[in-house]
């Protein structure tokens, strides 16, 4: 059974759709899914965000967590349930796999290592990887690290192949890493010659992570913890699969063809850089704001490496994509963002610099289109209050 025709796309903050904010999602109500009162942190919030997240809970949307912060107020709330069988209420501290919303961490780690002189963004893969890999991937010897991370390498996207789903769902108890998924790409045609286009590809992050491992002499999760998670005190974030002893995460849900699939166990033993971390809304929001604003954390030189002119690919007149980060210009502001979609979970993480606005939302489902609509309703309701 095919769960996703395409997984996942970047967040290009949909300011144009703000006129739809506040409209209900297409999820239907379900008496078996309770909306449980949660302890929410609210200081002078401009609208009732608890009402917004309550409104999207329904038959195919079990639970939501939302954090919104500006200099004037903080909202941290949840709605629905973390587990439909036990009816455990969704809590604001609950963790879930954040899917591609974790890609900025991989982009940042790479930029930090470049800044330290350990490698170069324009290093081609033949400097680091073995022929047994290079010989099986079209144009791999011409691909640069920069192109892999900003999706301009043209490499086949492994999550669009049926073999990905088969591997994801088979033997969930078996540990699987980049080298388990990379053979899906072997002998597949490229989308274009490296540097001659843009095509979102999770494979770029698998290949980039193998370079990082080679440079570091160990799995890059160690450096990610030492250089990013620990300095920011992201104590509720850990590398999926590799560091699973450090935490646990909520159940995920996907409905396809009328059948319900529980997805948590299919994620617990997978460790890949395209979908690297399990986290909380608080940690993810802090990370993104720190990435953009905290000079005690990283320098402007590192930011330039991540989304400066040399790394940013223009997707539209007002939207660029850098090393794992999307930038959207609107009404004199810049939004830095990445969303995430994987089997059973949705994440959205946005920081609008000029308004000092952070929006982070989790939903523990991936059923389409209802879960996408629910996320859009939540995020656009917040953005509508600020634009």
PEHUQUI-V394420 format. One record per helix or strand of 2 or more residues. SS is the DSSP state (@ for helix, = for strand). FROM is the first residue (numbers start at 1). LEN is the number of residues. Records with the same first field share a line. If there is no record, write none. Layout:
SS=FROM-LEN, FROM-LEN
This chain:
@=15-6, 49-8, 99-17, 125-3, 131-4, 140-3, 145-5, 158-3, 162-8, 178-8, 203-14, 220-10, 244-3, 264-3, 273-3, 281-13, 300-8, 370-15
==41-2, 63-7, 74-10, 88-2, 96-2, 176-2, 238-2, 253-4, 259-4, 270-2, 277-3, 313-4, 319-3, 326-5, 333-10, 345-8, 357-7
